[in-house]
């Protein structure tokens, strides 16, 4: 049985729990009006850029496994499930058009994993060059370049009227994913933990690793759970 690298699981667990907290605060403030709170800068940064950590982590992990295509299809399918759910909410008048998810973090991760298959034999210098171009171009035209149509949304090109609740276009995010693949091929080239002396049986570490191993399930389940909890609180108070 392949030995898992505990710090990658634990860091993914920290990321997924942080995302749950961010969504809890956002829903309580924006969707249910339970709290009147001005977001601090650190919260806005985590909300807007926390997903990059998932991309880098996924890039590291994809170099350690051998099932990137199957995993990519699974993750992309989970993203399409999110699209279907948000579309249902919109068509049932449960939310406005901004709730729709066209190309969220799961769509992006799934496509990145699929694209890794033809790219994995590229030398590191080529991956670095591609990553730099994708990140540079993506960050440059983010919020600056608009087109009169929306069908290029997977690449990050949209019209000014484009609305979505979760958006991770391939530019620049495929670049961040490739940064992770470079770390996986260098820092983790031996495919073993960098911190072998840490007690992984410690309850906190074990909990974070559990969350990291089940991050996809937590991602899919957390929003319905949060919505039910906050709806109950809003009714009671």
N, C-alpha and C positions, 0 to 999 in steps of 0.2 A: 504493500500500500504506500502511495506517495506521501512523503512527509509534508505537511502544510507549513508555510512560513507564517508563524504566529503574528508577527508585527504587521504584516499586510492585512490579515483578518482584523486585528484590533484597530488599526487605523481606519479601515473601511467601516468598522462598527462605530467609531467616533464620528465619522462623516455622516452616516445614515441617521444616528441619533441627533446630531446637530441639525440635519435637515428637518427632522420631525419637529424639533423645538422651533425652528424658524417658521415652519408652516403653521404650527399651533399659534404662535404669536400673531402671524399675519391674518389667519382666519378669525381669531378673537377680535382683532382690531378692525379689519376691513370688511369681513363678511357678516359678522354677527354683532359688531358694535358693542362688545362686552367691556372693552378697555379703550380709553382715550389716551394714546401714548404716541409721542413723537419718536420715531425710530432713531437710535443713535447711529453714528457712522459705521461702527463695527457690525451692527446688525445688517445695514444696507450692503456692506461689503460681502458678508456671508451669504446674504440672499442672492446677490448677483453673481458671485464668483465661487461659491462653495462647490458647485458642480464640477469645476475644473479639477478639484482634488479627486473626484470619482474617475474622471477621464485619465488622469495621470496614473492612478492606481490600476485601472483596468488595462492601461497600456503595459504596465509592469507585469501584471498577472497573465496577459495573453501570451507573453513570451515564455512563460513557465509551463503552459499547458499545451495540449495537442488537439483540442476540439474547438478551435476558434470559430469555425463555420457554424457548428451546431449551437454553440453558445450565442453567437451573434443572431441566429435565427430566433432563438428563444427570447432574447432580450428585446429584439425588434418587435416580435409578436406581442410581448407585454406592453410595449409602447403603443401598438395599435389598439390594444384593449383599452388603454387610457384614452385614446382618441375616440373610441366608440362610446365609452362612458360619458365623456364630456359632451359629445355630440348629442347623446340621449338627453342629458341635462338641459342642453340648449333647446332642442326641439320640443321638450316637455315644458318649456318656459320656467325651468327651475333656476336658470342663470342667463345672463346676456351673452353675446357672441364672444366676448373676451375670454370666456371660460374654455373655449375650444383649444385643444392641444394638437397642433399639426406636426411638429417635429421637436419633441421634448428630449429630455436627457436620455431616456431609454431608446428612442429612435436613433439618436446620435451614437450612443454606445454600440447598439446593434450593428449599424452600418460600419462603424470604425472596426469592429471585430471582423466583419466580413471583408473589408478592404485590406486588413492585415494579411490575409492569406496570400494575395499576389505580391505583397510588398515585403514579406518577411525575409526574403533573400537579398534584399538591397543592403549595400554596405552602410556602416554607420554615418559616414559623411553625407551620403545621399539622403538618408532619413533626416539628418540634421538640416540639410538644405531645404527639403520639402517642408519640414516643420516650421522653419523660419519664415518661408514664403507664405504658408497658410496662416500662421499667426499674424504676421505683419500686415498682409492684405486684409484679413478678417477684422483686425482691430482698427485698421485705417478706415474702412468703409462702414464700420458699425456706427449707425446714427448719422452718417454723412451722405452715403450714396443710396438713392432710392430709384426704383424703376416703376413704370406705369402698370405693372402686373405682379402677381404673387406666385406664379408657378415655379420660380427659382428659389423659393423659401428654404429648401434644404441647404443651399449654398450660402444663405445669409442675405440674399437680395430680395427685397420686398418693396411694396408700395408704402406710402406714408399712412395709409388707412389699415394696414395689417395689424390685427389684434390676436393675441394668444396668451395663455396663462403659463406656458412653459416652453421656452424656445432655446435650443442649443444647435445652431446651424453648424455645418461641417467646417466652415471658415469662421472663426479660428480654431474650433474645438478639435478637429482631426489633428491639428498641429500639436495641441496639448497631449492628445492620446499618443502621438508618435514620440513625444518627449518621454512619456512613460515607457514605451518600448525600448528606447535607448538606455534608460536606467535599468530595465530588466536584463538587457544584454550585457551590461557592464557591471553595475553594482551587484546584481543578483545572478551573475553568469554561472556561479557554482550551484545555483538553485537550492540554497539553504539559508537559514536564518542568519542575520548579522548579529543577533543578540541571544546566543545559545544559553547563557547562564541565568536568564530571567526565569523566575518561577511562573510558568504559564498556568499553574493550578490556582493561583491567587484569584479569589472570587471576582474582583473587578476585571482583571485581564480575561478570565474565562468568559465573563458576561460580554465584554466587548468583542471577543473572538466569535462568540455565538451570534451576536448581531451582525458581524461582518460576513459570516458564512451564509447568513439568511437575509442579506440586504435586499435582494429582489422581492422576497415575500413581504418584508417590512415596508418597502416602498409602495407596493400595490395595496397593502392593507391599511396603511396608516391614515390615509385621507378619509376613508369611510368611517374609521374609528373616531378620528378627531371631529368629523362633522356630527356624528351621533352624540358625542360627548358635549360639544359646544351647543348643539341644538337643545339638549336636555337642560343644560345650565341656563340658556336663554329663556326657556319656558318656566323654569323654577324661580328665576330671580329677575 
